[in-house]
Amino acid sequence: MEGIEITGDSRLDRKVALTVALLASFMGVCKIKDDNIVQAMQQAQADKIDHWAFYQARNLRQEQAHTTLLQLRLVAAGRPAGEQAGYAAAIAELEKLEREQAQKKNDVQAQAKQDQATYDALNYRDDQFDLSDAALALALSLLAVTALTRQRWLYLAALVPTAVGVFYGVAGLFGLPFHPSWLTGLLS
């Protein structure tokens, strides 16, 4: 377009608009990944709760078998020799049941601990996206004020939280080992 002069304010407006558009697009991509991670965290949490419930059920079954086993042993000790075979078979069956429940309980406990480890690993990445969201929201706010005031220094200041937000967003997207532990510790 001939005859239109591009002023410094116009260039700044274009930079602000381009930066806002890029950040909004980046935030949209990060939001999809973050939502998927949150869903996986919810599933891991539900699995953990289920597995601990199964653990408790197995524990109760093991304890019940153990108690019944003790009672049978006491009763068997006072019974005549002719009845001992029947008690021995019942005792053997309960001993087997007790061992099976103990093994199953240990297996379910291991699953519950793995569910917690999965949740923790996903939470690590969720924290990255949370920090990215917060930093980019701050950057967008600074960019909005820049558009109103047309202060170039404010645009440069907005690039600091932009860089932090993009850094943690990329870390979350690619599973990079950068975690804002110090900051999440402060905010939790």
LOVEXLO-302728 format. One record per atom (N, C-alpha, C): residue number from 1; atom name; x, y, z. Coordinates in steps of 0.1 Angstrom, whole numbers, plus 5000, padded with zeros to 4 digits. Atoms other than C-alpha are relative to their C-alpha. Layout:
REC     i   at     xx     yy     zz
REC   NUM   CA      X      Y      Z
...
//
This chain:
REC     i   at     xx     yy     zz
REC     1    N   5008   4988   5000
REC     1   CA   5000   5000   5000
REC     1    C   5009   5012   5000
REC     2    N   4991   4988   5001
REC     2   CA   5017   5031   4988
REC     2    C   4994   5012   5008
REC     3    N   5004   4988   4993
REC     3   CA   5015   5063   5007
REC     3    C   4997   4998   5015
REC     4    N   5002   5002   4986
REC     4   CA   5011   5047   5041
REC     4    C   5013   4999   5007
REC     5    N   4988   4999   4992
REC     5   CA   5038   5056   5065
REC     5    C   5000   4991   5012
REC     6    N   4999   5009   4989
REC     6   CA   5049   5030   5090
REC     6    C   5008   5008   5011
REC     7    N   4993   4993   4989
REC     7   CA   5057   5048   5123
REC     7    C   5006   4990   5010
REC     8    N   4994   5008   4989
REC     8   CA   5076   5035   5153
REC     8    C   4989   4993   5008
REC     9    N   5011   5005   4992
REC     9   CA   5043   5031   5171
REC     9    C   4993   4988   4992
REC    10    N   5006   5010   5008
REC    10   CA   5029   5011   5142
REC    10    C   5008   4987   5000
REC    11    N   4991   5012   4999
REC    11   CA   5059   4987   5142
REC    11    C   4999   4993   5014
REC    12    N   5002   5005   4987
REC    12   CA   5055   4983   5179
REC    12    C   4987   4992   5001
REC    13    N   5013   5006   5000
REC    13   CA   5018   4975   5175
REC    13    C   5001   4987   4992
REC    14    N   4999   5012   5007
REC    14   CA   5027   4949   5149
REC    14    C   5008   4989   5008
REC    15    N   4992   5009   4991
REC    15   CA   5053   4933   5172
REC    15    C   4991   4994   5011
REC    16    N   5009   5004   4989
REC    16   CA   5028   4932   5200
REC    16    C   4990   4990   4995
REC    17    N   5010   5009   5006
REC    17   CA   5001   4917   5178
REC    17    C   5006   4986   4996
REC    18    N   4993   5012   5005
REC    18   CA   5025   4891   5163
REC    18    C   5003   4991   5013
REC    19    N   4996   5007   4988
REC    19   CA   5038   4882   5198
REC    19    C   4988   4994   5007
REC    20    N   5012   5005   4994
REC    20   CA   5003   4878   5212
REC    20    C   4994   4988   4992
REC    21    N   5005   5011   5008
REC    21   CA   4992   4856   5183
REC    21    C   5008   4988   5001
REC    22    N   4991   5011   4999
REC    22   CA   5022   4834   5186
REC    22    C   4998   4994   5014
REC    23    N   5002   5005   4986
REC    23   CA   5018   4831   5224
REC    23    C   4987   4993   5002
REC    24    N   5013   5006   4999
REC    24   CA   4981   4823   5221
REC    24    C   5000   4986   4993
REC    25    N   4999   5013   5007
REC    25   CA   4988   4796   5196
REC    25    C   5008   4990   5008
REC    26    N   4992   5009   4992
REC    26   CA   5016   4781   5217
REC    26    C   4993   4996   5013
REC    27    N   5007   5004   4988
REC    27   CA   4994   4782   5248
REC    27    C   4989   4990   4997
REC    28    N   5010   5009   5004
REC    28   CA   4967   4764   5229
REC    28    C   5005   4986   4999
REC    29    N   4993   5013   5001
REC    29   CA   4991   4735   5220
REC    29    C   5003   4995   5014
REC    30    N   4997   5004   4986
REC    30   CA   5003   4734   5256
REC    30    C   4988   4996   5008
REC    31    N   5012   5004   4993
REC    31   CA   4968   4733   5269
REC    31    C   4995   4987   4997
REC    32    N   5004   5014   5004
REC    32   CA   4959   4702   5249
REC    32    C   5009   4990   5007
REC    33    N   4991   5010   4993
REC    33   CA   4990   4684   5262
REC    33    C   4997   5000   5015
REC    34    N   5002   4999   4986
REC    34   CA   4984   4696   5297
REC    34    C   4987   4993   5004
REC    35    N   5013   5006   4997
REC    35   CA   4947   4685   5296
REC    35    C   5002   4985   5000
REC    36    N   4997   5015   5001
REC    36   CA   4959   4650   5285
REC    36    C   5007   4995   5012
REC    37    N   4992   5004   4988
REC    37   CA   4984   4649   5313
REC    37    C   4991   5000   5012
REC    38    N   5009   5000   4989
REC    38   CA   4957   4659   5338
REC    38    C   4991   4988   5000
REC    39    N   5009   5012   5001
REC    39   CA   4934   4631   5325
REC    39    C   5008   4988   5005
REC    40    N   4992   5012   4996
REC    40   CA   4962   4606   5329
REC    40    C   5003   5000   5015
REC    41    N   4998   4999   4986
REC    41   CA   4969   4619   5364
REC    41    C   4987   4996   5008
REC    42    N   5013   5005   4994
REC    42   CA   4932   4614   5373
REC    42    C   4999   4985   4999
REC    43    N   5001   5014   5001
REC    43   CA   4933   4579   5360
REC    43    C   5010   4993   5009
REC    44    N   4990   5006   4991
REC    44   CA   4965   4571   5379
REC    44    C   4996   5001   5015
REC    45    N   5005   4998   4986
REC    45   CA   4949   4585   5411
REC    45    C   4989   4990   5002
REC    46    N   5011   5010   4999
REC    46   CA   4918   4564   5405
REC    46    C   5005   4986   5001
REC    47    N   4994   5013   5000
REC    47   CA   4939   4533   5398
REC    47    C   5007   4998   5014
REC    48    N   4994   5002   4987
REC    48   CA   4959   4539   5430
REC    48    C   4990   4998   5011
REC    49    N   5010   5002   4990
REC    49   CA   4928   4542   5451
REC    49    C   4994   4986   4999
REC    50    N   5005   5014   5003
REC    50   CA   4914   4510   5435
REC    50    C   5009   4990   5006
REC    51    N   4990   5010   4996
REC    51   CA   4946   4492   5441
REC    51    C   5002   4999   5016
REC    52    N   4999   5000   4985
REC    52   CA   4948   4503   5478
REC    52    C   4988   4993   5006
REC    53    N   5012   5007   4995
REC    53   CA   4912   4491   5482
REC    53    C   5001   4985   4999
REC    54    N   4998   5014   5002
REC    54   CA   4921   4458   5467
REC    54    C   5010   4994   5011
REC    55    N   4990   5003   4990
REC    55   CA   4951   4457   5490
REC    55    C   4993   4997   5014
REC    56    N   5007   5001   4987
REC    56   CA   4929   4462   5521
REC    56    C   4991   4987   4999
REC    57    N   5008   5012   5001
REC    57   CA   4905   4435   5508
REC    57    C   5009   4987   5002
REC    58    N   4991   5011   4999
REC    58   CA   4934   4411   5504
REC    58    C   5005   4998   5014
REC    59    N   4995   5000   4986
REC    59   CA   4947   4420   5538
REC    59    C   4990   4994   5009
REC    60    N   5011   5005   4992
REC    60   CA   4913   4413   5554
REC    60    C   4999   4985   4998
REC    61    N   5002   5015   5003
REC    61   CA   4911   4379   5536
REC    61    C   5012   4992   5006
REC    62    N   4989   5007   4994
REC    62   CA   4946   4370   5547
REC    62    C   4999   4999   5015
REC    63    N   5002   5000   4986
REC    63   CA   4939   4380   5583
REC    63    C   4989   4990   5004
REC    64    N   5011   5009   4997
REC    64   CA   4906   4361   5583
REC    64    C   5005   4985   4998
REC    65    N   4994   5014   5002
REC    65   CA   4924   4330   5569
REC    65    C   5009   4996   5011
REC    66    N   4990   5002   4990
REC    66   CA   4951   4334   5595
REC    66    C   4993   4997   5014
REC    67    N   5007   5002   4988
REC    67   CA   4926   4337   5624
REC    67    C   4993   4987   5000
REC    68    N   5007   5013   5001
REC    68   CA   4905   4307   5612
REC    68    C   5010   4989   5001
REC    69    N   4989   5010   4999
REC    69   CA   4938   4288   5608
REC    69    C   5004   4997   5014
REC    70    N   4997   5001   4986
REC    70   CA   4947   4295   5644
REC    70    C   4989   4992   5008
REC    71    N   5011   5007   4993
REC    71   CA   4913   4284   5656
REC    71    C   4999   4985   4997
REC    72    N   5000   5014   5004
REC    72   CA   4914   4252   5636
REC    72    C   5011   4992   5006
REC    73    N   4989   5007   4994
REC    73   CA   4948   4243   5649
REC    73    C   4997   4997   5015
REC    74    N   5003   5002   4986
REC    74   CA   4936   4248   5685
REC    74    C   4990   4989   5002
REC    75    N   5010   5010   4999
REC    75   CA   4905   4228   5679
REC    75    C   5005   4986   4997
REC    76    N   4995   5013   5004
REC    76   CA   4924   4200   5661
REC    76    C   5009   4994   5011
REC    77    N   4991   5005   4989
REC    77   CA   4949   4197   5690
REC    77    C   4992   4992   5010
REC    78    N   5008   5007   4990
REC    78   CA   4920   4186   5713
REC    78    C   4991   4989   4994
REC    79    N   5008   5010   5007
REC    79   CA   4904   4162   5688
REC    79    C   5007   4986   5000
REC    80    N   4994   5013   5000
REC    80   CA   4909   4124   5687
REC    80    C   5008   4998   4987
REC    81    N   4991   5003   5012
REC    81   CA   4935   4110   5662
REC    81    C   4992   4997   4988
REC    82    N   5008   5003   5012
REC    82   CA   4907   4097   5639
REC    82    C   4995   5012   4993
REC    83    N   5006   4988   5007
REC    83   CA   4895   4132   5632
REC    83    C   5011   5009   4995
REC    84    N   4988   4991   5003
REC    84   CA   4930   4147   5627
REC    84    C   5001   5002   4985
REC    85    N   4999   4999   5015
REC    85   CA   4930   4140   5589
REC    85    C   4992   5010   4994
REC    86    N   5009   4990   5005
REC    86   CA   4900   4161   5583
REC    86    C   5005   5014   5003
REC    87    N   4995   4987   4996
REC    87   CA   4915   4190   5603
REC    87    C   5013   5003   4992
REC    88    N   4987   4997   5007
REC    88   CA   4949   4186   5586
REC    88    C   4997   5005   4986
REC    89    N   5004   4996   5014
REC    89   CA   4932   4189   5551
REC    89    C   4995   5015   5001
REC    90    N   5005   4986   4999
REC    90   CA   4913   4221   5562
REC    90    C   5011   5009   5004
REC    91    N   4988   4991   4996
REC    91   CA   4945   4235   5578
REC    91    C   5009   5002   4988
REC    92    N   4991   4998   5012
REC    92   CA   4965   4229   5546
REC    92    C   4993   5009   4990
REC    93    N   5007   4992   5010
REC    93   CA   4938   4245   5525
REC    93    C   5000   5015   5005
REC    94    N   5000   4986   4995
REC    94   CA   4937   4276   5548
REC    94    C   5015   5006   4999
REC    95    N   4986   4995   5002
REC    95   CA   4976   4278   5548
REC    95    C   5002   5004   4986
REC    96    N   4998   4997   5014
REC    96   CA   4975   4278   5510
REC    96    C   4993   5013   4997
REC    97    N   5007   4988   5002
REC    97   CA   4948   4305   5510
REC    97    C   5007   5012   5007
REC    98    N   4993   4989   4993
REC    98   CA   4967   4326   5535
REC    98    C   5013   5004   4992
REC    99    N   4988   4997   5009
REC    99   CA   4999   4324   5513
REC    99    C   4996   5007   4988
REC   100    N   5005   4994   5012
REC   100   CA   4979   4332   5482
REC   100    C   4996   5015   5002
REC   101    N   5005   4986   4997
REC   101   CA   4963   4363   5498
REC   101    C   5012   5009   5003
REC   102    N   4988   4992   4997
REC   102   CA   4997   4375   5511
REC   102    C   5007   5004   4987
REC   103    N   4993   4997   5013
REC   103   CA   5012   4372   5476
REC   103    C   4992   5010   4992
REC   104    N   5009   4991   5007
REC   104   CA   4982   4389   5460
REC   104    C   5000   5014   5006
REC   105    N   4999   4987   4993
REC   105   CA   4983   4416   5486
REC   105    C   5013   5007   4996
REC   106    N   4987   4993   5003
REC   106   CA   5020   4423   5479
REC   106    C   5000   5004   4985
REC   107    N   5000   4996   5014
REC   107   CA   5013   4424   5441
REC   107    C   4991   5012   4998
REC   108    N   5009   4988   5000
REC   108   CA   4984   4449   5446
REC   108    C   5007   5012   5006
REC   109    N   4993   4990   4994
REC   109   CA   5006   4469   5469
REC   109    C   5010   5006   4990
REC   110    N   4990   4995   5010
REC   110   CA   5033   4471   5442
REC   110    C   4993   5008   4989
REC   111    N   5007   4993   5010
REC   111   CA   5007   4482   5417
REC   111    C   4996   5014   5005
REC   112    N   5004   4988   4994
REC   112   CA   4994   4509   5440
REC   112    C   5012   5010   5001
REC   113    N   4988   4992   4999
REC   113   CA   5030   4522   5445
REC   113    C   5004   5005   4986
REC   114    N   4997   4996   5014
REC   114   CA   5035   4522   5407
REC   114    C   4991   5011   4996
REC   115    N   5010   4989   5004
REC   115   CA   5003   4542   5403
REC   115    C   5004   5013   5006
REC   116    N   4995   4987   4994
REC   116   CA   5017   4568   5427
REC   116    C   5012   5005   4993
REC   117    N   4988   4996   5008
REC   117   CA   5050   4569   5408
REC   117    C   4996   5006   4987
REC   118    N   5005   4995   5012
REC   118   CA   5031   4574   5376
REC   118    C   4993   5014   5002
REC   119    N   5007   4987   4997
REC   119   CA   5010   4602   5392
REC   119    C   5011   5011   5002
REC   120    N   4989   4990   4997
REC   120   CA   5042   4619   5405
REC   120    C   5007   5004   4987
REC   121    N   4993   4997   5012
REC   121   CA   5059   4617   5371
REC   121    C   4991   5010   4991
REC   122    N   5009   4992   5008
REC   122   CA   5028   4632   5354
REC   122    C   4999   5014   5007
REC   123    N   5001   4987   4993
REC   123   CA   5025   4659   5381
REC   123    C   5012   5009   4998
REC   124    N   4988   4993   5003
REC   124   CA   5061   4669   5374
REC   124    C   4998   5008   4987
REC   125    N   5002   4994   5013
REC   125   CA   5051   4677   5338
REC   125    C   4989   5010   5001
REC   126    N   5012   4991   4998
REC   126   CA   5018   4693   5349
REC   126    C   5005   5013   5006
REC   127    N   4995   4988   4994
REC   127   CA   5038   4717   5371
REC   127    C   5007   5009   4989
REC   128    N   4993   4993   5011
REC   128   CA   5059   4727   5340
REC   128    C   4989   5008   4992
REC   129    N   5010   4993   5008
REC   129   CA   5027   4736   5321
REC   129    C   4993   5011   5009
REC   130    N   5006   4989   4992
REC   130   CA   5013   4755   5351
REC   130    C   5009   5012   5001
REC   131    N   4991   4988   5000
REC   131   CA   5044   4777   5353
REC   131    C   5000   5006   4986
REC   132    N   5000   4995   5014
REC   132   CA   5043   4781   5315
REC   132    C   4987   5009   4999
REC   133    N   5013   4993   5001
REC   133   CA   5006   4792   5317
REC   133    C   5001   5013   5008
REC   134    N   4999   4988   4991
REC   134   CA   5013   4817   5346
REC   134    C   5010   5010   4993
REC   135    N   4990   4991   5006
REC   135   CA   5044   4832   5329
REC   135    C   4994   5006   4987
REC   136    N   5005   4995   5013
REC   136   CA   5026   4835   5295
REC   136    C   4988   5009   5003
REC   137    N   5011   4991   4996
REC   137   CA   4995   4851   5312
REC   137    C   5006   5014   5004
REC   138    N   4994   4987   4996
REC   138   CA   5018   4877   5327
REC   138    C   5005   5007   4988
REC   139    N   4995   4995   5012
REC   139   CA   5035   4882   5294
REC   139    C   4988   5007   4991
REC   140    N   5011   4995   5007
REC   140   CA   5001   4887   5277
REC   140    C   4994   5013   5006
REC   141    N   5004   4988   4993
REC   141   CA   4991   4912   5304
REC   141    C   5009   5012   4997
REC   142    N   4990   4989   5003
REC   142   CA   5023   4932   5298
REC   142    C   4999   5005   4986
REC   143    N   5002   4996   5014
REC   143   CA   5017   4931   5261
REC   143    C   4988   5008   4998
REC   144    N   5012   4992   5001
REC   144   CA   4982   4945   5265
REC   144    C   5003   5014   5005
REC   145    N   4996   4987   4995
REC   145   CA   4996   4973   5286
REC   145    C   5009   5007   4990
REC   146    N   4991   4995   5011
REC   146   CA   5023   4978   5259
REC   146    C   4992   5006   4989
REC   147    N   5008   4995   5011
REC   147   CA   4996   4982   5233
REC   147    C   4993   5013   5003
REC   148    N   5007   4988   4995
REC   148   CA   4978   5008   5254
REC   148    C   5010   5012   5001
REC   149    N   4990   4989   4996
REC   149   CA   5009   5028   5265
REC   149    C   5010   5003   4989
REC   150    N   4990   4999   5011
REC   150   CA   5031   5022   5234
REC   150    C   5014   5003   5006
REC   151    N   4986   4999   4994
REC   151   CA   5062   5019   5257
REC   151    C   5008   4989   4995
REC   152    N   4992   5010   5005
REC   152   CA   5089   5000   5240
REC   152    C   5007   4992   5011
REC   153    N   4994   5007   4989
REC   153   CA   5106   4991   5272
REC   153    C   4991   4990   5007
REC   154    N   5010   5010   4994
REC   154   CA   5074   4974   5284
REC   154    C   4999   4988   4991
REC   155    N   5000   5012   5009
REC   155   CA   5075   4952   5253
REC   155    C   5012   4992   5003
REC   156    N   4988   5008   4997
REC   156   CA   5110   4942   5261
REC   156    C   4999   4993   5014
REC   157    N   5002   5007   4987
REC   157   CA   5100   4935   5297
REC   157    C   4990   4988   4999
REC   158    N   5009   5011   5003
REC   158   CA   5072   4913   5284
REC   158    C   5007   4988   4994
REC   159    N   4993   5011   5006
REC   159   CA   5097   4892   5266
REC   159    C   5007   4991   5011
REC   160    N   4994   5008   4989
REC   160   CA   5112   4880   5300
REC   160    C   4990   4989   5004
REC   161    N   5009   5011   4997
REC   161   CA   5080   4861   5311
REC   161    C   4997   4992   4988
REC   162    N   5002   5008   5012
REC   162   CA   5075   4851   5275
REC   162    C   5010   4989   4999
REC   163    N   4989   5010   5001
REC   163   CA   5109   4834   5275
REC   163    C   4998   4989   5010
REC   164    N   5002   5010   4989
REC   164   CA   5102   4817   5308
REC   164    C   4988   4991   4997
REC   165    N   5012   5007   5003
REC   165   CA   5067   4806   5297
REC   165    C   5003   4990   4988
REC   166    N   4997   5009   5011
REC   166   CA   5079   4792   5264
REC   166    C   5010   4989   5004
REC   167    N   4990   5010   4995
REC   167   CA   5109   4775   5281
REC   167    C   4993   4988   5007
REC   168    N   5007   5011   4993
REC   168   CA   5087   4756   5305
REC   168    C   4989   4993   4992
REC   169    N   5010   5007   5009
REC   169   CA   5060   4749   5279
REC   169    C   5007   4990   4991
REC   170    N   4993   5009   5008
REC   170   CA   5086   4733   5257
REC   170    C   5005   4988   5008
REC   171    N   4996   5011   4991
REC   171   CA   5100   4714   5287
REC   171    C   4989   4990   5003
REC   172    N   5012   5008   4997
REC   172   CA   5065   4701   5294
REC   172    C   4996   4992   4987
REC   173    N   5004   5007   5013
REC   173   CA   5058   4692   5257
REC   173    C   5010   4988   4997
REC   174    N   4991   5010   5004
REC   174   CA   5090   4673   5253
REC   174    C   5006   4992   5012
REC   175    N   4996   5008   4988
REC   175   CA   5094   4659   5289
REC   175    C   5014   5003   5004
REC   176    N   4987   4996   4996
REC   176   CA   5126   4678   5296
REC   176    C   5001   5001   5015
REC   177    N   4999   5001   4985
REC   177   CA   5140   4675   5331
REC   177    C   5002   5014   5007
REC   178    N   4999   4987   4993
REC   178   CA   5135   4712   5341
REC   178    C   4988   5002   5008
REC   179    N   5012   4999   4992
REC   179   CA   5112   4716   5370
REC   179    C   5002   5012   5010
REC   180    N   5000   4988   4991
REC   180   CA   5104   4748   5390
REC   180    C   4997   4996   5015
REC   181    N   5003   5005   4986
REC   181   CA   5106   4729   5424
REC   181    C   5000   5012   5010
REC   182    N   4999   4989   4990
REC   182   CA   5116   4761   5443
REC   182    C   4987   5008   4999
REC   183    N   5012   4991   5002
REC   183   CA   5086   4780   5428
REC   183    C   4987   4992   5004
REC   184    N   5012   5007   4996
REC   184   CA   5060   4752   5432
REC   184    C   5000   4998   5015
REC   185    N   5000   5001   4986
REC   185   CA   5072   4747   5467
REC   185    C   4995   5013   5007
REC   186    N   5004   4987   4994
REC   186   CA   5066   4784   5474
REC   186    C   4984   5002   4998
REC   187    N   5014   4998   5003
REC   187   CA   5031   4783   5458
REC   187    C   4991   4989   5005
REC   188    N   5008   5011   4995
REC   188   CA   5019   4750   5473
REC   188    C   4997   5002   5015
//
